[in-house]
Structures are given as C-alpha cells and as structure tokens.
Amino acid sequence: MLRPLLLAAGAAAVGLQVVHARRHWGATADEVAAVLPGDELVPPPAENTTLAVTVAAPPVQVWAWLVQMGQNRGGMYSYDWLENLIGLHIHSAEEIRGEWQHLAAGDRVVVVPEGYGPMPAGYAFTVARVDPPRALVLRQAPPEHPWNGVWSFHIVPVGDGRCRLLARSRTEVAPQPGLRIATRIGEPVTLVMTRRMLHGIRQRAERRTATAGWRVRSRPEQAGT
C-alpha cells in the first residue's frame, strides 16, 4: 500500500515540476526576461510567470475588453462553464459596455464573490496601476491575501494593426513551506485558466476588428443591438 502511494506522490511532484518549467506559455525569451510595470511592487526573492499571445487587433480594442474584466463586470473570458460549475457565477461579456470601461488605482477587481462557500470573504485584486491602452496592474498582498504578488497585463504594439497581449504573475517566494506547496499545486489550474483568458480576449478583439463596426455600448439594454 505504501509503495503505490509513494510512487503516485513522486509522479505528481514530477508532473508539477514539468508544468512549472513550461509555465511561460506563448512568451518569447525577451518577454520572459523583461522587467514589466508592476514588477517593482514585489521584492525578491520572487517567481515570475509570463504568458503571451499575438492579437490581430490594435491595442485600443484589446484594452476595451481587458479593462472590463471581473466578476459582475465583463467576466474573465476563460472557461465560464468550469468557473460556474464551482459556483462562481462568472459570465464573460460578448460586448463592450461603457460602464465597465473605467478603472482607477484603488478599485477592486473581484474574481470570487463574497459569500462563496469555501471563501466566504470572496477574493479580489486591488487595482495598482492603470495605463490605457498599455498596462493594467492588479495587486494582492497580506493581510488580505496569503500571497504577496501582482497580476499584470501588458499590451505591446507590433505593427500592422497587431499587438502582443502579455499576462505576468509575479509572486514573492513565501517563507512558509505550506504556502509554497499550495502555490505549486495550484499553478496548473492558474496557467490553464489564464491561457484561455488570453485566447478569449484575442477572439473578441479580432472579431470586432474584422467587422470594423465596433463601438462602446453605453447602456446594458443596448447589448442586443
């Protein structure tokens, strides 16, 4: 009985290490090595994860979707069915809405609503920096959160009406072994959901660009027009 358990634990540990080694999905070596706005908020020792995708749309259109993110806003543009399976009530928008186009430092972007069973206090990031249409930096830090880190998004023009959309997670290496283990165990889920989020934003921005008729919707009732 003990041997199979040890083998399973060893295989899981190896799998997590493989995922960790390949965590910079879609990013170039230069993007991985780059110092991005918001990195300075988290002191070393810290770990970075950088994901990226090329979007066939100008930065301003990508930004219009990005700035809407959040529960009870534009959603997370990821796997809604999976998030709702565990009761998070996330519904990713298919339109740009004027009331969701404004974020300022100090605002909160909710990812888990208050009253959610396993996390009754919910979970939200504080907006640390807004630089449209270039960078959005979200902050989490003790004592509100167990982790000290930033989750930031960066839009970099690459010419021909295209841009690169980067998601950077920078987290201080926790002194507590339990927290470090929890971070590594949760990493595969975070990577999968963030990867899908980047794809979701790309698909929406490219669709708007292709139709060449995008506009900001000023009222919720206009969503079907």
Rosetta blueprint (number, residue, H / E / L):
1 M L
2 L H
3 R H
4 P H
5 L H
6 L H
7 L H
8 A H
9 A H
10 G H
11 A H
12 A H
13 A H
14 V H
15 G H
16 L H
17 Q H
18 V H
19 V H
20 H H
21 A H
22 R L
23 R L
24 H L
25 W L
26 G L
27 A L
28 T L
29 A H
30 D H
31 E H
32 V H
33 A H
34 A L
35 V L
36 L L
37 P L
38 G L
39 D H
40 E H
41 L H
42 V L
43 P L
44 P L
45 P L
46 A E
47 E E
48 N E
49 T E
50 T E
51 L E
52 A E
53 V E
54 T E
55 V E
56 A L
57 A L
58 P L
59 P H
60 V H
61 Q H
62 V H
63 W H
64 A H
65 W H
66 L H
67 V L
68 Q L
69 M L
70 G E
71 Q L
72 N L
73 R L
74 G L
75 G E
76 M L
77 Y L
78 S L
79 Y L
80 D H
81 W H
82 L H
83 E H
84 N H
85 L H
86 I L
87 G L
88 L L
89 H L
90 I L
91 H L
92 S L
93 A L
94 E L
95 E L
96 I L
97 R E
98 G H
99 E H
100 W H
101 Q L
102 H L
103 L L
104 A L
105 A L
106 G L
107 D L
108 R E
109 V E
110 V E
111 V E
112 V E
113 P L
114 E L
115 G L
116 Y E
117 G L
118 P L
119 M E
120 P L
121 A L
122 G L
123 Y E
124 A E
125 F E
126 T E
127 V E
128 A E
129 R E
130 V E
131 D E
132 P L
133 P L
134 R L
135 A E
136 L E
137 V E
138 L E
139 R E
140 Q E
141 A L
142 P L
143 P L
144 E L
145 H L
146 P L
147 W L
148 N L
149 G E
150 V E
151 W E
152 S E
153 F E
154 H E
155 I E
156 V E
157 P E
158 V E
159 G E
160 D L
161 G L
162 R E
163 C E
164 R E
165 L E
166 L E
167 A E
168 R E
169 S E
170 R E
171 T E
172 E E
173 V L
174 A L
175 P L
176 Q L
177 P H
178 G H
179 L H
180 R H
181 I H
182 A H
183 T H
184 R H
185 I H
186 G H
187 E H
188 P H
189 V H
190 T H
191 L H
192 V H
193 M H
194 T H
195 R H
196 R H
197 M H
198 L H
199 H H
200 G H
201 I H
202 R H
203 Q H
204 R H
205 A H
206 E H
207 R H
208 R H
209 T H
210 A H
211 T H
212 A L
213 G L
214 W L
215 R L
216 V L
217 R E
218 S L
219 R L
220 P H
221 E H
222 Q H
223 A H
224 G H
225 T L
